[in-house]
Amino acid sequence: MNFTSFKTIIRDEVANRIEDGCEVRLKEVTKNNGIILTGLTVICDDSNISPSIYLDSYYDMYERGRMTIAQAVSDILDVYHKNRIDKSIDMRYFLDYKQIRNKIIYKLINTEKNKELLEDIPHIKFHDLSIVFQFLITEEKFGNATILIHNAHLKVWGISVDELYADACRNTPVLNKYELKNMKDVIKEFVPCEDEGDEMPIFVLSNKSRLQGAACILYPDLLKNVSSTMNSSLYIIPSSVHEVLLLPMDKADGAESIKSMVREVNDTQVDAEEILSYSVYFYDNSDNNIHML
């Protein structure tokens, strides 16, 4: 069965089992790095928002014989009921920039892999990356969600990219506080071990939510302070859009070996939509700047 038939059957089966007053829709969604996924959403009369449940991974499991159609439908319904939002959100305030400017944040994406998207959204280039902007929605029911800012929004608000950037620079470090941990401590979160041993010379930099945390390298004075504490300039290794690794210069074998490692990890360990860059960056404590190597 091809993917077109699979997603149509899934949509129809979910629609047959969902409550009255709801409509099941399929929509192609362009994710980071140009990755296109098929999302299933359930729109009900009592709510104007619904999470997307992506069908691509379900199809992959179906093709591998690890899941039947019936199992996929049951799982999708379970995900929907656990995450459904039974109220509508009034977004009229979104039209007034004064009401939302304190919730504008930024993130980093790869410029080359997002060329088409960048034509439609405000951005600022940063080496081979681009700084792009989001509106952070905080709701008690579903936690945090974001809306990507488009060029059309700037026209409605009557503001410039520079104004957007200034607000994001002020907000992001406050709303998405950074977190710096030794690599060994991060590993122990997933693989508990009794051996304490020495700390690794690699540090993981992200934010508290560990979502889009690579942008923490832009936080004012953060790298300067880390570098000062370690008494060394730093290699910045782009682990993913969610985090970077910091390696003191005197603990590294050199840029070329790091680049080779980044390429191998990106090609074998990181989901395509979460790749940040194949480049390696260097924070030089002598000029307080980030350079691309």
Backbone as CSV, one residue per row, in Angstrom:
resi,resn,N_x,N_y,N_z,CA_x,CA_y,CA_z,C_x,C_y,C_z
1,MET,0.849,-1.189,0.000,0.000,0.000,0.000,0.890,1.246,0.000
2,ASN,0.595,2.195,-0.889,1.393,3.426,-0.903,0.898,4.396,0.178
3,PHE,1.679,5.463,0.368,1.378,6.385,1.459,0.053,7.117,1.227
4,THR,-0.256,7.433,-0.026,-1.508,8.136,-0.331,-2.712,7.331,0.127
5,SER,-2.707,6.035,-0.189,-3.817,5.172,0.227,-3.847,5.019,1.741
6,PHE,-2.671,4.876,2.336,-2.574,4.690,3.784,-3.178,5.861,4.533
7,LYS,-2.776,7.078,4.179,-3.257,8.230,4.938,-4.753,8.472,4.713
8,THR,-5.255,8.120,3.542,-6.698,8.267,3.289,-7.497,7.296,4.152
9,ILE,-7.016,6.055,4.237,-7.688,5.051,5.059,-7.648,5.462,6.530
10,ILE,-6.501,5.925,6.982,-6.369,6.354,8.374,-7.342,7.493,8.677
11,ARG,-7.387,8.484,7.791,-8.306,9.618,7.996,-9.741,9.132,8.110
12,ASP,-10.160,8.257,7.191,-11.550,7.786,7.179,-11.866,6.960,8.420
13,GLU,-10.922,6.124,8.847,-11.152,5.287,10.026,-11.240,6.139,11.298
14,VAL,-10.371,7.133,11.403,-10.430,8.034,12.559,-11.749,8.796,12.563
15,ALA,-12.173,9.264,11.387,-13.434,10.007,11.274,-14.621,9.149,11.703
16,ASN,-14.575,7.850,11.401,-15.675,6.960,11.760,-15.760,6.739,13.270
17,ARG,-14.645,6.908,13.956,-14.614,6.607,15.387,-14.593,7.855,16.266
18,ILE,-14.510,9.009,15.651,-14.446,10.239,16.441,-15.854,10.692,16.793
19,GLU,-15.970,11.515,17.821,-17.288,11.981,18.259,-17.943,12.895,17.233
20,ASP,-19.268,13.061,17.339,-20.005,13.948,16.431,-19.540,15.395,16.626
21,GLY,-19.673,16.167,15.559,-19.302,17.570,15.626,-17.838,17.818,15.380
22,CYS,-17.128,16.795,14.894,-15.703,16.937,14.621,-15.401,16.573,13.165
23,GLU,-14.420,17.237,12.607,-13.991,16.965,11.240,-12.516,16.573,11.254
24,VAL,-12.183,15.518,10.531,-10.809,15.033,10.454,-10.198,15.509,9.143
25,ARG,-9.059,16.181,9.247,-8.419,16.754,8.067,-6.983,16.256,7.933
26,LEU,-6.521,16.206,6.688,-5.129,15.923,6.381,-4.500,17.176,5.776
27,LYS,-3.280,17.467,6.176,-2.608,18.648,5.647,-1.106,18.421,5.611
28,GLU,-0.502,18.784,4.471,0.952,18.712,4.391,1.552,19.897,5.134
29,VAL,2.518,19.605,5.995,3.137,20.631,6.840,4.630,20.665,6.536
30,THR,5.138,21.852,6.182,6.565,22.006,5.942,7.262,22.298,7.264
31,LYS,8.125,21.387,7.665,8.857,21.525,8.923,10.232,22.135,8.650
32,ASN,11.039,22.205,9.680,12.384,22.744,9.543,13.191,21.956,8.513
33,ASN,14.087,22.656,7.823,14.956,22.076,6.795,14.192,21.552,5.585
34,GLY,13.001,22.080,5.372,12.234,21.724,4.189,11.589,20.353,4.233
35,ILE,11.582,19.717,5.385,10.979,18.396,5.525,9.460,18.546,5.506
36,ILE,8.801,17.801,4.614,7.343,17.876,4.476,6.715,16.629,5.098
37,LEU,5.841,16.835,6.068,5.141,15.750,6.729,3.638,15.897,6.532
38,THR,2.922,14.795,6.659,1.466,14.826,6.577,0.878,14.796,7.976
39,GLY,0.157,15.864,8.312,-0.436,15.955,9.632,-1.927,15.672,9.595
40,LEU,-2.406,14.956,10.583,-3.842,14.723,10.758,-4.312,15.574,11.924
41,THR,-5.365,16.339,11.715,-5.929,17.154,12.782,-7.420,16.863,12.917
42,VAL,-7.916,17.007,14.133,-9.340,16.825,14.416,-9.882,18.171,14.883
43,ILE,-10.744,18.763,14.091,-11.330,20.062,14.407,-12.759,19.862,14.896
44,CYS,-13.014,20.304,16.140,-14.338,20.122,16.740,-15.024,21.462,16.970
45,ASP,-16.334,21.405,17.153,-17.130,22.623,17.305,-16.731,23.433,18.534
46,ASP,-16.225,22.756,19.589,-15.941,23.452,20.844,-14.506,23.960,20.949
47,SER,-13.738,23.872,19.853,-12.355,24.327,19.900,-11.882,24.749,18.516
48,ASN,-11.060,25.807,18.469,-10.520,26.257,17.182,-9.051,25.867,17.014
49,ILE,-8.550,25.026,17.911,-7.166,24.576,17.799,-7.101,23.070,18.023
50,SER,-6.107,22.452,17.387,-5.929,21.016,17.534,-4.497,20.660,17.190
51,PRO,-3.871,19.781,17.956,-2.510,19.364,17.618,-2.496,18.522,16.344
52,SER,-1.416,18.618,15.584,-1.242,17.777,14.402,-0.591,16.467,14.821
53,ILE,-1.129,15.370,14.324,-0.547,14.050,14.554,0.036,13.601,13.221
54,TYR,1.347,13.477,13.158,2.006,13.214,11.876,1.957,11.726,11.547
55,LEU,1.558,11.426,10.303,1.301,10.053,9.892,2.517,9.358,9.296
56,ASP,3.553,10.111,8.984,4.710,9.538,8.282,5.366,8.415,9.084
57,SER,5.527,8.607,10.380,6.154,7.561,11.194,5.248,6.337,11.315
58,TYR,3.942,6.562,11.343,3.012,5.433,11.383,3.120,4.602,10.110
59,TYR,3.255,5.277,8.975,3.382,4.555,7.702,4.679,3.755,7.664
60,ASP,5.730,4.349,8.206,7.011,3.646,8.255,6.893,2.365,9.075
61,MET,6.228,2.446,10.216,6.041,1.251,11.043,5.130,0.236,10.351
62,TYR,4.107,0.724,9.635,3.208,-0.165,8.893,3.980,-0.918,7.812
63,GLU,4.822,-0.192,7.076,5.603,-0.826,6.003,6.570,-1.863,6.539
64,ARG,7.094,-1.625,7.734,8.049,-2.552,8.341,7.353,-3.730,9.030
65,GLY,6.024,-3.737,9.014,5.280,-4.817,9.629,5.194,-4.727,11.134
66,ARG,5.473,-3.539,11.676,5.472,-3.366,13.122,4.151,-2.820,13.653
67,MET,3.241,-2.475,12.755,1.959,-1.903,13.175,0.920,-2.154,12.099
68,THR,-0.279,-2.538,12.513,-1.378,-2.708,11.573,-2.153,-1.404,11.439
69,ILE,-3.039,-1.352,10.469,-3.895,-0.176,10.302,-4.714,0.058,11.574
70,ALA,-5.284,-1.013,12.102,-6.121,-0.892,13.306,-5.313,-0.363,14.486
71,GLN,-4.094,-0.839,14.637,-3.242,-0.360,15.726,-2.880,1.109,15.548
72,ALA,-2.615,1.506,14.310,-2.292,2.908,14.032,-3.470,3.804,14.378
73,VAL,-4.662,3.408,13.972,-5.859,4.205,14.246,-6.085,4.321,15.751
74,SER,-5.952,3.227,16.472,-6.150,3.252,17.922,-5.131,4.163,18.603
75,ASP,-3.894,4.089,18.151,-2.855,4.919,18.744,-3.099,6.396,18.456
76,ILE,-3.499,6.717,17.243,-3.781,8.105,16.864,-4.938,8.655,17.695
77,LEU,-5.977,7.855,17.871,-7.107,8.291,18.686,-6.684,8.508,20.141
78,ASP,-5.817,7.643,20.626,-5.316,7.779,22.001,-4.512,9.073,22.151
79,VAL,-3.640,9.353,21.185,-2.855,10.590,21.205,-3.773,11.805,21.149
80,TYR,-4.784,11.732,20.292,-5.731,12.848,20.164,-6.457,13.111,21.479
81,HIS,-6.999,12.074,22.109,-7.780,12.266,23.330,-6.911,12.754,24.494
82,LYS,-5.635,12.345,24.517,-4.741,12.801,25.577,-4.336,14.256,25.400
83,ASN,-4.369,14.741,24.170,-3.857,16.083,23.891,-4.916,17.057,23.391
84,ARG,-6.171,16.622,23.312,-7.206,17.498,22.782,-7.420,18.702,23.695
85,ILE,-7.788,19.799,23.092,-8.021,21.053,23.807,-9.485,21.420,23.607
86,ASP,-10.245,21.370,24.691,-11.692,21.535,24.574,-12.132,22.974,24.817
87,LYS,-11.371,23.913,24.265,-11.787,25.309,24.318,-11.148,26.045,23.149
88,SER,-11.683,27.196,22.834,-11.127,28.016,21.771,-10.270,29.124,22.366
89,ILE,-9.279,29.547,21.618,-8.411,30.637,22.043,-8.701,31.861,21.190
90,ASP,-8.967,32.965,21.849,-9.230,34.217,21.146,-7.896,34.835,20.732
91,MET,-7.627,34.840,19.428,-6.350,35.326,18.923,-6.443,36.742,18.355
92,ARG,-7.530,37.457,18.643,-7.654,38.810,18.088,-6.561,39.742,18.604
93,TYR,-6.089,39.485,19.828,-5.025,40.327,20.387,-3.739,40.210,19.576
94,PHE,-3.606,39.147,18.793,-2.403,38.933,17.991,-2.230,40.020,16.928
95,LEU,-3.311,40.724,16.617,-3.249,41.780,15.609,-2.611,43.052,16.151
96,ASP,-2.519,43.174,17.467,-1.955,44.363,18.095,-0.573,44.032,18.638
97,TYR,0.464,44.550,17.999,1.823,44.181,18.378,2.151,44.592,19.806
98,LYS,1.579,45.666,20.276,1.856,46.110,21.640,1.453,45.058,22.669
99,GLN,0.447,44.255,22.328,-0.034,43.241,23.269,0.808,41.970,23.260
100,ILE,1.620,41.793,22.227,2.349,40.531,22.125,3.866,40.695,22.103
101,ARG,4.355,41.931,22.051,5.787,42.140,21.841,6.647,41.523,22.939
102,ASN,6.077,41.361,24.136,6.847,40.767,25.235,6.939,39.248,25.140
103,LYS,6.304,38.662,24.115,6.360,37.209,23.922,7.020,36.839,22.586
104,ILE,7.717,37.790,21.978,8.451,37.494,20.750,9.814,36.908,21.121
105,ILE,10.135,35.741,20.548,11.411,35.085,20.825,12.071,34.703,19.498
106,TYR,13.324,34.282,19.562,14.008,33.853,18.342,14.496,32.409,18.456
107,LYS,14.823,31.851,17.294,15.475,30.544,17.228,16.427,30.564,16.037
108,LEU,17.264,29.538,15.923,18.231,29.436,14.837,17.866,28.284,13.910
109,ILE,17.954,28.532,12.594,17.750,27.485,11.604,18.842,27.581,10.548
110,ASN,19.002,26.520,9.772,19.996,26.495,8.710,19.491,27.280,7.497
111,THR,20.311,28.208,7.012,19.879,29.078,5.919,19.668,28.307,4.617
112,GLU,20.641,27.518,4.215,20.573,26.826,2.929,19.423,25.829,2.884
113,LYS,19.194,25.123,3.976,18.150,24.102,3.998,16.740,24.694,4.108
114,ASN,16.663,25.999,4.383,15.343,26.639,4.551,15.172,27.837,3.612
115,LYS,15.809,27.778,2.448,15.779,28.910,1.512,14.360,29.328,1.143
116,GLU,13.521,28.379,0.840,12.150,28.702,0.424,11.364,29.340,1.567
117,LEU,11.482,28.791,2.756,10.789,29.343,3.924,11.257,30.764,4.210
118,LEU,12.544,31.006,4.110,13.109,32.310,4.465,12.638,33.427,3.538
119,GLU,12.153,33.073,2.358,11.593,34.087,1.463,10.316,34.687,2.035
120,ASP,9.681,33.966,2.944,8.373,34.383,3.449,8.394,34.820,4.909
121,ILE,9.558,34.768,5.550,9.595,35.129,6.968,10.730,36.116,7.239
122,PRO,10.551,37.023,8.193,11.634,37.939,8.565,12.767,37.163,9.202
123,HIS,14.000,37.542,8.896,15.144,36.818,9.447,16.390,37.687,9.415
124,ILE,17.363,37.289,10.176,18.669,37.948,10.205,19.723,36.865,10.043
125,LYS,20.613,37.037,9.088,21.629,36.021,8.831,22.696,36.027,9.924
126,PHE,23.138,34.828,10.265,24.186,34.650,11.268,25.076,33.508,10.774
127,HIS,26.179,33.880,10.124,27.038,32.897,9.461,26.196,32.073,8.469
128,ASP,26.212,30.742,8.548,25.410,29.932,7.631,24.026,29.631,8.210
129,LEU,23.682,30.327,9.281,22.389,30.151,9.942,21.543,31.405,9.782
130,SER,20.286,31.313,10.166,19.396,32.470,10.172,18.646,32.530,11.495
131,ILE,18.557,33.746,12.016,17.759,33.998,13.217,16.333,34.289,12.760
132,VAL,15.380,33.485,13.205,13.978,33.693,12.842,13.168,33.862,14.120
133,PHE,11.905,34.264,13.966,11.152,34.748,15.125,9.838,34.005,15.314
134,GLN,9.448,33.897,16.588,8.214,33.216,16.959,7.476,34.007,18.023
135,PHE,6.172,33.793,18.081,5.358,34.304,19.183,5.084,33.142,20.115
136,LEU,5.414,33.310,21.384,5.261,32.252,22.373,3.889,32.343,23.024
137,ILE,3.102,31.281,22.871,1.795,31.185,23.504,1.932,30.317,24.748
138,THR,1.525,30.830,25.880,1.570,30.063,27.120,0.148,29.795,27.575
139,GLU,-0.223,28.517,27.589,-1.559,28.118,28.015,-1.454,27.015,29.057
140,GLU,-2.219,27.136,30.130,-2.165,26.147,31.206,-2.546,24.763,30.711
141,LYS,-3.460,24.695,29.746,-3.972,23.406,29.291,-2.915,22.609,28.534
142,PHE,-2.169,23.271,27.620,-1.237,22.516,26.785,0.206,22.997,26.879
143,GLY,0.488,23.854,27.855,1.861,24.307,28.001,2.188,25.391,27.000
144,ASN,3.365,25.315,26.410,3.803,26.338,25.468,3.634,25.885,24.026
145,ALA,3.272,26.840,23.190,3.227,26.624,21.745,3.764,27.892,21.092
146,THR,4.125,27.807,19.826,4.683,28.970,19.150,4.017,29.182,17.794
147,ILE,4.008,30.444,17.372,3.552,30.810,16.033,4.735,31.443,15.316
148,LEU,5.112,30.902,14.174,6.214,31.464,13.402,5.791,32.803,12.805
149,ILE,6.642,33.809,12.944,6.324,35.139,12.431,6.653,35.216,10.945
150,HIS,5.682,35.691,10.138,5.846,35.835,8.692,5.947,37.309,8.306
151,ASN,6.391,37.553,7.090,6.480,38.924,6.586,5.135,39.635,6.647
152,ALA,4.063,38.878,6.394,2.721,39.472,6.413,2.380,40.025,7.795
153,HIS,2.886,39.386,8.839,2.625,39.882,10.194,3.263,41.252,10.396
154,LEU,4.476,41.433,9.881,5.149,42.722,10.045,4.366,43.841,9.367
155,LYS,3.763,43.528,8.232,2.970,44.536,7.528,1.747,44.929,8.341
156,VAL,1.100,43.936,8.944,-0.081,44.214,9.779,0.323,45.042,10.996
157,TRP,1.448,44.708,11.587,1.891,45.403,12.801,2.565,46.736,12.509
158,GLY,3.057,46.911,11.276,3.744,48.149,10.926,5.076,48.307,11.627
159,ILE,5.827,47.202,11.738,7.127,47.256,12.396,8.201,46.712,11.460
160,SER,9.456,46.915,11.833,10.578,46.451,11.034,11.189,45.183,11.639
161,VAL,12.038,44.529,10.861,12.760,43.357,11.362,13.646,43.745,12.544
162,ASP,14.237,44.927,12.467,15.113,45.374,13.554,14.349,45.517,14.872
163,GLU,13.125,46.021,14.804,12.307,46.144,16.019,11.964,44.757,16.572
164,LEU,11.637,43.857,15.665,11.318,42.481,16.054,12.525,41.835,16.735
165,TYR,13.682,42.032,16.150,14.917,41.462,16.687,15.244,42.033,18.067
166,ALA,15.060,43.328,18.227,15.346,43.965,19.515,14.453,43.387,20.613
167,ASP,13.175,43.185,20.302,12.270,42.608,21.300,12.639,41.159,21.603
168,ALA,12.983,40.401,20.558,13.353,38.997,20.751,14.629,38.876,21.578
169,CYS,15.572,39.783,21.351,16.822,39.763,22.130,16.558,40.017,23.611
170,ARG,15.586,40.851,23.894,15.239,41.150,25.277,14.461,39.987,25.911
171,ASN,13.576,39.362,25.137,12.656,38.372,25.697,13.230,36.964,25.813
172,THR,13.958,36.534,24.794,14.315,35.114,24.705,15.128,34.620,25.898
173,PRO,16.170,35.328,26.325,16.922,34.822,27.482,16.097,34.756,28.771
174,VAL,15.040,35.555,28.837,14.181,35.570,30.028,13.135,34.466,29.955
175,LEU,12.508,34.306,28.796,11.429,33.324,28.637,11.961,31.911,28.438
176,ASN,13.146,31.806,27.833,13.782,30.505,27.614,15.159,30.508,28.283
177,LYS,15.168,30.407,29.584,16.427,30.500,30.330,17.382,29.368,29.933
178,TYR,18.656,29.694,29.891,19.632,28.709,29.431,19.940,27.679,30.510
179,GLU,20.493,26.555,30.066,20.923,25.484,30.949,22.236,24.940,30.410
180,LEU,23.259,24.907,31.260,24.575,24.408,30.865,24.942,23.243,31.776
181,LYS,25.196,22.073,31.157,25.517,20.888,31.945,26.735,20.181,31.359
182,ASN,27.486,19.546,32.236,28.560,18.696,31.765,27.969,17.497,31.032
183,MET,28.621,17.077,29.957,28.110,15.972,29.143,27.874,14.714,29.979
184,LYS,28.744,14.463,30.944,28.576,13.267,31.769,27.268,13.309,32.551
185,ASP,26.899,14.484,33.040,25.644,14.610,33.787,24.437,14.390,32.879
186,VAL,24.546,14.845,31.633,23.452,14.639,30.678,23.304,13.159,30.360
187,ILE,24.433,12.474,30.157,24.393,11.037,29.853,23.766,10.269,31.010
188,LYS,24.099,10.661,32.232,23.579,9.965,33.414,22.064,10.110,33.553
189,GLU,21.498,11.147,32.955,20.038,11.302,32.986,19.364,10.175,32.215
190,PHE,20.044,9.673,31.197,19.459,8.630,30.352,20.012,7.241,30.673
191,VAL,21.271,7.201,31.115,21.904,5.926,31.465,22.526,6.064,32.848
192,PRO,21.753,5.850,33.907,22.274,6.012,35.268,23.463,5.081,35.519
193,CYS,24.480,5.626,36.163,25.636,4.796,36.488,26.187,5.226,37.848
194,GLU,26.842,4.295,38.518,27.368,4.572,39.847,28.728,5.259,39.793
195,ASP,29.494,5.010,38.748,30.837,5.549,38.649,30.803,7.060,38.463
196,GLU,31.307,7.784,39.417,31.337,9.241,39.310,32.435,9.677,38.345
197,GLY,33.688,9.290,38.635,34.791,9.603,37.739,34.995,11.096,37.539
198,ASP,35.804,11.422,36.568,36.050,12.820,36.230,34.999,13.328,35.262
199,GLU,34.752,14.630,35.311,33.835,15.225,34.356,34.448,15.216,32.968
200,MET,33.587,15.167,31.964,34.054,15.260,30.588,34.354,16.719,30.262
201,PRO,35.237,16.972,29.294,35.545,18.359,28.946,34.500,19.001,28.038
202,ILE,33.430,18.265,27.724,32.380,18.771,26.827,31.167,19.177,27.658
203,PHE,30.582,20.321,27.299,29.412,20.832,28.006,28.248,21.012,27.039
204,VAL,27.046,20.716,27.525,25.834,20.808,26.705,25.109,22.100,27.059
205,LEU,24.884,22.931,26.038,24.180,24.199,26.238,22.828,24.131,25.541
206,SER,21.782,24.369,26.302,20.425,24.416,25.748,19.607,25.354,26.629
207,ASN,18.278,25.313,26.476,17.411,26.043,27.397,16.691,25.048,28.300
208,LYS,15.928,25.555,29.240,15.293,24.687,30.238,14.344,23.672,29.594
209,SER,13.675,24.078,28.522,12.733,23.176,27.862,13.419,22.220,26.903
210,ARG,14.686,22.518,26.563,15.461,21.734,25.597,14.798,21.695,24.223
211,LEU,14.147,22.780,23.897,13.550,22.958,22.573,14.126,24.220,21.948
212,GLN,14.692,24.089,20.744,15.307,25.222,20.039,16.391,25.889,20.893
213,GLY,17.074,25.084,21.692,18.050,25.625,22.630,19.369,26.051,22.018
214,ALA,19.615,25.721,20.742,20.860,26.162,20.103,20.961,27.687,20.076
215,ALA,19.819,28.351,20.111,19.792,29.818,20.072,20.428,30.441,21.308
216,CYS,20.701,29.652,22.320,21.328,30.189,23.538,22.710,30.782,23.262
217,ILE,23.360,30.373,22.174,24.684,30.939,21.872,24.592,32.430,21.566
218,LEU,23.362,32.924,21.316,23.157,34.343,21.022,22.923,35.175,22.277
219,TYR,22.725,34.536,23.408,22.391,35.270,24.623,23.559,36.178,25.026
220,PRO,23.269,37.416,25.373,24.333,38.375,25.717,25.235,37.863,26.840
221,ASP,26.532,37.878,26.582,27.582,37.563,27.568,27.596,36.112,28.040
222,LEU,26.720,35.263,27.515,26.694,33.885,28.001,28.007,33.168,27.679
223,LEU,28.412,33.191,26.407,29.646,32.520,26.020,30.862,33.202,26.647
224,LYS,30.785,34.506,26.790,31.879,35.243,27.428,32.090,34.751,28.854
225,ASN,30.993,34.569,29.583,31.093,34.128,30.969,31.556,32.671,31.069
226,VAL,31.044,31.824,30.171,31.475,30.419,30.167,32.959,30.334,29.846
227,SER,33.376,31.089,28.844,34.782,31.105,28.445,35.676,31.589,29.580
228,SER,35.204,32.595,30.284,35.975,33.131,31.404,36.120,32.095,32.518
229,THR,35.033,31.379,32.800,35.064,30.342,33.834,36.032,29.225,33.471
230,MET,36.047,28.856,32.189,36.918,27.764,31.734,38.311,28.254,31.347
231,ASN,38.472,29.573,31.321,39.758,30.173,30.949,40.224,29.675,29.586
232,SER,39.294,29.669,28.635,39.618,29.160,27.306,38.601,29.645,26.294
233,SER,39.047,29.845,25.064,38.107,30.012,23.958,37.383,28.681,23.747
234,LEU,36.277,28.725,22.989,35.402,27.551,22.928,35.072,27.145,21.496
235,TYR,35.145,25.852,21.226,34.536,25.321,20.017,33.044,25.146,20.288
236,ILE,32.226,25.562,19.317,30.772,25.402,19.424,30.357,24.352,18.404
237,ILE,29.869,23.217,18.897,29.522,22.085,18.041,28.003,22.007,17.929
238,PRO,27.444,22.165,16.717,25.980,22.170,16.551,25.400,20.763,16.625
239,SER,25.010,20.363,17.823,24.452,19.029,18.026,23.101,18.869,17.314
240,SER,22.259,19.896,17.409,20.953,19.930,16.734,20.380,21.327,16.919
241,VAL,19.169,21.552,16.423,18.532,22.853,16.659,18.214,23.047,18.136
242,HIS,18.254,21.955,18.895,17.848,22.018,20.299,19.011,22.256,21.269
243,GLU,20.238,22.025,20.824,21.363,22.175,21.740,22.664,22.284,20.966
244,VAL,23.678,22.833,21.625,25.038,22.817,21.089,25.962,22.256,22.162
245,LEU,27.124,21.805,21.729,28.147,21.345,22.647,29.260,22.383,22.691
246,LEU,29.769,22.650,23.875,30.863,23.580,24.054,32.102,22.798,24.484
247,LEU,33.185,23.006,23.754,34.430,22.291,24.020,35.569,23.290,24.155
248,PRO,36.188,23.375,25.320,37.317,24.291,25.486,38.403,24.010,24.447
249,MET,38.980,25.061,23.918,39.963,24.933,22.844,41.126,24.032,23.235
250,ASP,41.575,24.130,24.475,42.746,23.357,24.881,42.440,21.879,25.113
251,LYS,41.145,21.502,25.000,40.753,20.102,25.165,40.433,19.444,23.832
252,ALA,40.573,20.174,22.730,40.155,19.680,21.422,41.340,19.222,20.583
253,ASP,41.056,18.320,19.641,42.088,17.835,18.729,42.237,18.727,17.502
254,GLY,41.328,19.697,17.344,41.390,20.579,16.186,40.073,20.611,15.440
255,ALA,39.892,21.644,14.626,38.614,21.885,13.957,38.240,20.783,12.972
256,GLU,39.227,20.245,12.240,38.915,19.262,11.199,38.338,17.982,11.784
257,SER,38.878,17.525,12.893,38.337,16.310,13.517,36.933,16.557,14.053
258,ILE,36.688,17.769,14.535,35.352,18.103,15.033,34.358,18.156,13.878
259,LYS,34.770,18.752,12.752,33.891,18.807,11.580,33.522,17.401,11.113
260,SER,34.488,16.517,11.107,34.232,15.139,10.699,33.220,14.477,11.618
261,MET,33.333,14.737,12.914,32.403,14.186,13.885,30.994,14.738,13.662
262,VAL,30.896,16.050,13.425,29.594,16.686,13.207,28.900,16.070,11.995
263,ARG,29.650,15.864,10.918,29.058,15.291,9.703,28.548,13.882,9.966
264,GLU,29.345,13.074,10.634,28.937,11.693,10.903,27.699,11.645,11.792
265,VAL,27.676,12.469,12.837,26.525,12.471,13.750,25.270,12.970,13.039
266,ASN,25.392,14.039,12.250,24.238,14.549,11.514,23.671,13.499,10.559
267,ASP,24.558,12.769,9.897,24.126,11.810,8.880,23.576,10.521,9.468
268,THR,23.913,10.222,10.717,23.519,8.927,11.267,22.651,8.998,12.523
269,GLN,22.696,10.117,13.250,22.033,10.153,14.551,20.938,11.211,14.686
270,VAL,20.978,12.261,13.876,20.056,13.381,14.046,18.940,13.320,13.009
271,ASP,17.692,13.501,13.455,16.572,13.564,12.515,16.793,14.702,11.531
272,ALA,16.397,14.488,10.285,16.663,15.468,9.223,16.139,16.853,9.567
273,GLU,14.982,16.933,10.206,14.396,18.241,10.497,15.045,18.921,11.707
274,GLU,15.904,18.192,12.432,16.540,18.765,13.617,18.004,19.128,13.390
275,ILE,18.515,18.912,12.189,19.900,19.278,11.890,20.022,20.800,11.868
276,LEU,21.020,21.311,12.558,21.258,22.751,12.564,22.293,23.141,11.522
277,SER,23.443,22.478,11.534,24.508,22.852,10.598,25.553,21.750,10.534
278,TYR,26.288,21.733,9.415,27.446,20.859,9.272,28.732,21.629,9.582
279,SER,28.584,22.882,9.942,29.740,23.712,10.253,30.106,23.582,11.725
280,VAL,31.300,24.071,12.039,31.748,24.182,13.422,32.046,25.655,13.676
281,TYR,31.741,26.124,14.876,31.917,27.532,15.207,32.935,27.660,16.337
282,PHE,33.458,28.863,16.485,34.508,29.087,17.476,34.267,30.420,18.170
283,TYR,34.106,30.354,19.491,34.011,31.587,20.261,35.419,31.969,20.697
284,ASP,35.881,33.128,20.215,37.219,33.618,20.518,37.129,34.607,21.673
285,ASN,37.714,34.251,22.808,37.596,35.136,23.963,38.458,36.394,23.847
286,SER,39.295,36.460,22.804,40.117,37.649,22.623,39.344,38.777,21.940
287,ASP,38.318,38.432,21.149,37.519,39.479,20.498,36.036,39.375,20.823
288,ASN,35.660,38.385,21.669,34.266,38.221,22.110,33.315,38.046,20.929
289,ASN,33.741,37.239,19.949,32.914,36.985,18.774,32.855,35.510,18.442
290,ILE,31.771,35.127,17.746,31.623,33.765,17.242,32.055,33.748,15.774
291,HIS,32.941,32.828,15.426,33.437,32.700,14.059,33.046,31.329,13.521
292,MET,32.799,31.243,12.218,32.529,29.954,11.587,33.832,29.418,11.020
293,LEU,34.127,28.153,11.281,35.379,27.551,10.837,35.174,26.756,9.542
